[in-house]
Amino acid sequence: MLRNRRNEILVSLALIAPFDLGNRPLEPEPTHLIAEAERLAFADRARYLGDPDFVAVPVKGLLDPAYLNQRRALIAPWPVTPRARRRNPRAWGGSSSLPLQA
């Protein structure tokens, strides 16, 4: 589970990286952008992340810049996205997992 959460956080952070959250990230607009990025990361996690000892985890695809740009395009400043739909990150990269760092 730790690997899944780590990968989910990496995807969330990569999705919001280009956005200017300003110096008050708890204001409504930055909070909305963070929540939308997390919704997309959760949707991908639900479909593609699992125990890498038993399933092929497409971490490279999830973190590929082209894939992230496609997902990021789904983030609108307002209103809330009606439903975060999963996509297929395997088109952007292999199915290897990142090493677990201590």
Contacts in CASP RR format, 6 or more apart in sequence:
PFRMAT RR
TARGET T0000
AUTHOR 0000-0000-0000
METHOD contacts of the structure
MODEL  1
MLRNRRNEILVSLALIAPFDLGNRPLEPEPTHLIAEAERLAFADRARYLG
DPDFVAVPVKGLLDPAYLNQRRALIAPWPVTPRARRRNPRAWGGSSSLPL
QA
2 100 0 8 1.000
3 49 0 8 1.000
3 50 0 8 1.000
3 51 0 8 1.000
3 52 0 8 1.000
3 57 0 8 1.000
3 97 0 8 1.000
3 98 0 8 1.000
3 100 0 8 1.000
4 45 0 8 1.000
4 49 0 8 1.000
4 50 0 8 1.000
6 98 0 8 1.000
6 100 0 8 1.000
7 45 0 8 1.000
7 49 0 8 1.000
7 57 0 8 1.000
7 59 0 8 1.000
7 62 0 8 1.000
7 97 0 8 1.000
7 98 0 8 1.000
8 41 0 8 1.000
8 42 0 8 1.000
8 44 0 8 1.000
8 45 0 8 1.000
8 49 0 8 1.000
9 41 0 8 1.000
10 62 0 8 1.000
10 63 0 8 1.000
10 98 0 8 1.000
11 40 0 8 1.000
11 41 0 8 1.000
11 44 0 8 1.000
11 45 0 8 1.000
11 62 0 8 1.000
11 63 0 8 1.000
11 68 0 8 1.000
12 34 0 8 1.000
12 37 0 8 1.000
12 38 0 8 1.000
12 41 0 8 1.000
14 63 0 8 1.000
14 68 0 8 1.000
15 37 0 8 1.000
15 40 0 8 1.000
15 41 0 8 1.000
15 68 0 8 1.000
15 71 0 8 1.000
15 72 0 8 1.000
15 75 0 8 1.000
16 33 0 8 1.000
16 34 0 8 1.000
16 37 0 8 1.000
18 72 0 8 1.000
19 30 0 8 1.000
19 33 0 8 1.000
19 75 0 8 1.000
21 30 0 8 1.000
21 33 0 8 1.000
21 34 0 8 1.000
22 30 0 8 1.000
24 30 0 8 1.000
25 31 0 8 1.000
25 34 0 8 1.000
29 77 0 8 1.000
32 77 0 8 1.000
32 78 0 8 1.000
32 80 0 8 1.000
33 75 0 8 1.000
33 77 0 8 1.000
35 80 0 8 1.000
36 74 0 8 1.000
36 75 0 8 1.000
36 76 0 8 1.000
36 80 0 8 1.000
36 81 0 8 1.000
37 72 0 8 1.000
37 75 0 8 1.000
39 81 0 8 1.000
39 84 0 8 1.000
40 71 0 8 1.000
40 74 0 8 1.000
40 75 0 8 1.000
40 84 0 8 1.000
42 84 0 8 1.000
43 84 0 8 1.000
43 85 0 8 1.000
43 86 0 8 1.000
44 62 0 8 1.000
44 71 0 8 1.000
44 86 0 8 1.000
44 87 0 8 1.000
44 89 0 8 1.000
46 86 0 8 1.000
47 86 0 8 1.000
48 57 0 8 1.000
48 58 0 8 1.000
48 62 0 8 1.000
48 86 0 8 1.000
48 89 0 8 1.000
48 90 0 8 1.000
49 57 0 8 1.000
50 57 0 8 1.000
52 97 0 8 1.000
56 95 0 8 1.000
57 95 0 8 1.000
57 96 0 8 1.000
57 97 0 8 1.000
58 89 0 8 1.000
58 90 0 8 1.000
58 93 0 8 1.000
58 94 0 8 1.000
58 95 0 8 1.000
59 95 0 8 1.000
59 96 0 8 1.000
59 97 0 8 1.000
59 98 0 8 1.000
60 92 0 8 1.000
60 93 0 8 1.000
60 94 0 8 1.000
60 95 0 8 1.000
60 96 0 8 1.000
61 67 0 8 1.000
61 89 0 8 1.000
61 90 0 8 1.000
61 91 0 8 1.000
61 92 0 8 1.000
61 93 0 8 1.000
61 94 0 8 1.000
62 89 0 8 1.000
64 89 0 8 1.000
64 92 0 8 1.000
64 93 0 8 1.000
66 92 0 8 1.000
67 87 0 8 1.000
67 89 0 8 1.000
67 91 0 8 1.000
67 92 0 8 1.000
70 87 0 8 1.000
71 87 0 8 1.000
74 81 0 8 1.000
74 84 0 8 1.000
75 81 0 8 1.000
END
